[in-house]
């Protein structure tokens, strides 16, 4: 600072009358604060060139005398004494250290001066701060004196501080706050919610699309009858253009290709039922249905003939010619049957073609002439014509019609169709389910009728298989009032001398496919002359081959449940082996020990040769009492059956 001193005057306290607050201290009691002089040191800045010219190794520092001030209780200065300080002896320092110390001392004075200035400004602001909330009070003298003493002792000497007067600040009283009126809530009624019925939206509707202009360029072409006639001709000619490698076995794919023509013919009849070509379309569609083996072929032919009689297009006298005129590929057979109750005439119509026949039943009564479809027996790939026979199977004095296919190449018994013609419409008599029989060999077979001792008529199926060792299979089927079921089965083997060993093959086939009950009669027929040892026999057998044959017979009897006959064969083998040391004696003893129960039979069947474990398990299950189904698991595990999974099913 450039001035040697400055003056500061502490602000005077405002009297209580100005603030208007009651209980304020009286201004007469306040003592005036004496003026204090604060010496401000003169700080000289050393010239760098002068400091460089200094060569004296010693520096003498003379400190000014410090004032000592005493202030009494009234705030007056009683005595001032200058304290002399002894001159400190300073060791000679190098020039660099002396200059550094002087710079540090100058910086220290500036720091102290700034601190005192900030402290003074803070004190002035503190004393002049207005008090808005409480009445102003007189500062405590002791605190003020202590502050003044601390300030005097901390400041450098020889300088006086002269406070300058500060204008007093007039305080304006704060206006009183007017309280707001208290809000009293009032009771508001809660509205009651009333349900309203939301109207149901109408069903969505499609927005009509605006026709596009280019849509006129695309329209479904109108097919005229001549267009259908051309398309049908192309479809019927398509199978003839198939190469040989695409016709399938026995031309099955060739005949199946006629299905496209039937679709076009049906579409043409829907659009133009009265067209001149409609008659040809109807008969052509029926024949194409026969080509593809459709079971509705007989229904189609029955409707065509019925329409001819209803429209007076045909009579009984010219029926065959009328059919041949509509389709030259067909020929008709008519069988007159005895008149039944309520009918004027009964006729069986057999409509034949190259690939089969359709059977129709024609009756004439008071309601007119009616035609009922019976059977569609068409098979163009194999070209087998069906045949029929008559027999009173139901014992009602009216013969039933039996339609069958002779010498069908399938390796199973083809069950025929049986119709009761004593009522209108005719009723089909069904075979009992699971009556099919798998032969597994090519055979020559046929159906016929037989009569039992009581005069009841039955159906008889007879087939001959395996010509090297012919076996005749005869199955008899009987009507029990509900089903046609197999009542008897017979298997006869006729070995050919010199090649009897071939019979073993058919015996193995019978045991594996037909069942042990079919193999037993054939094996017993061959047992006296087994093994065949003729010079022309193609096979040679071991010396104990007959013991093996008897061992197999014992096992087969055990599997069908005849344990007595099985025990006889095993015991005869043990007592009378063919040769000493026969290989089949010990297996016979082991299997004989398991004949006591079905569970033991299952256990000895598992390691035994020629024994079918499935049949042994079936015998075990059949032996479990039906009134204790919950013990099935116990019986099976007790017999050594490995149960992989168990569960309960409600089949009702």
C-alpha positions, 0 to 999 in steps of 0.5 A: 500500500502507498499510504503510510497509515489509514484510519478506521472508525467502528460503527456506532450502535443505533439507539433503541428508539430507531429500531422501535424494539423494546428493551434495547440498551441505552446509548449513554452507557456506551463508551467511545472506542479510542483511535488506534494507529497501526504502523505499516512497514515500509517494504523495499524491494531489493534490486537484483543488480545491487544484490549481485554487487554485494560482496560482503559475507555478513548481513546485519539485520536491524529490527525496529523496537516493538511497542508495548501497549496496555489498555485499561478496563475503560478502553484507555491506553495507560502506558506505552513502552518500547522494548529494545531487542538485542541485536542477534549475532548472525553468522556470516552466510554466503551470498546466495543464502543471504539473498534467498533468506531476504526473499523469504522474509519479504514473502512472509511479510506479504502473507502476514499483511494479506492475512491481517487485511482479510481479518480486518475486513471480516471484523468490519463486516461482522460489526456492521451486519444488521440484525433483522430478527432480534434487537441489537445488543452492545458488544461485550467490552472484554471480547472487543478488548481481547480482539484489539490486543490480539490485533495490536500484538500481531501487527508490525510496530511503528504504524498506526491504524486510523479507522475511518467512520462508516455510516450507520445503516438504518434498518427498516422493520420487516412487515408482519406476516398476516396469517392466511385463513384456515381452510375447513374441508367440506363433505363432498358426496361421492357419486355412485357408479351406475353400470351401463350396457356397452352395445355389442358391435355388429359382426365384421363385414368384408369391405368389397374390393374395388375391381381392378382394370387389369382383372378383365384380362384374366377370366376363367375360360368357359369349357364347352362339352367338346372341350371336355370330350377332348380332355377326356380322350387325352386323359384316357390315352395317357396310360397307353403312352407310359413306357414299360418301366413306368407301368409298375408290376403287373401293370398296376401303375398303368391301370391306376393312371385312369384315375385322371380320366374319372375326375374329368368325366365327373366334372363334365357330368356336373357341368353338362348333365344333359349334354349329348356326350353325357351317356358316354361319360357315365359309362366311361367313368364306371369302367374307369372306376373298375380299372382302378379297382374302386369299390364303388364300381358296383354302385355306379353300374347299379345306378346306371341300370336303375336309371335306364329302367326308370326312364324306359330306356331298357326292358328285361328282354333287351337288358343285355343288348342295351348294356353292350350298346352303351359299353361294348367291353361289358357282357351280362350274365343273369341268374334267376333265383327262387322267388322270395316272400313279397317279390315277383321275381329275383335275379342275380346280375353279373356284369363281367369285364376283362378284369373282373365282375360286378354283382347286382341283385334285381328284385321286382315287387309291388313298388317296381323294379329295384337294383341293389349293388352287392360286390365289386370284384375287379382286379385288372392287373391280375385279371381274376374273374370271381365265382359264386356259390349258393348255400343255406348257411343260416338254416333259414331255407333260403340259400345265401350267396357266396362270392369268392375269387378262385386261385387268388395268388395272395399267400393268405386265405382270401375270405369270401363275401356272403350275402343274405338275400332273404330281405331287401336290401340284402344283408352281408354276413361278416366273418369273425375278426382275426379269422385270417390265415397266413399260408406263406406259400403259393397254393391252389385253393377253392371254396365249397360247401359241406354238410355236418352230421346234423345237416348244417351247411358250412363253408369249406376252404381247401388248399394244397401247398408245396408240391415236393411234399404236398400238404392239404389245408382244410378249414371249415367255417360255421355260422353261429348266429352272429359271425362266420367263424372257423370251427375246424382246421385239418392239415394232411401231409402226403410225402412223396417216396424217395424225396421224403426229406423235403417234408422237413421244410414244410414242417418247419414252415408249419411250426413257425407260421401256422403254429405248433398245432399244425405241425404236430399231425404232420410230424406224427405222420412222418415219425414211423419212417423218420429219418428217411434213409433212401439212396435218392434222398437229398439229405443225410441225417444223424443216427439220433435224428429220430430222438430229435424228432420226438423231442420236438413233438414233446415241446410242441405238445407242451406249448399247446398246453397238452402236458400229458402227451408231452410227458409221454414223448419225453419219457419214451425218449429217455427210456428208449433212445434210438442209440446209446448216448443220444444227445437229446436225452438230457435236454428231454429230462430238463424240459420234462422237469418244467412241465409242472407249471406254466412258470417253470415251462417258461423258464425251461423254454428259454434255453431249449432248442425248437421252443418259442418263448412267445408261446410259453409266455402266452400260456403263462399269461392265460394261466393267471386267474382273471379275477385277480388282475393285480397279481399279474405282475407277481406271477410274471416276476415269479416265473422269471419274466423280465418286466420292462414296463408296467402301467394301467390303461382304462379301455372302457 
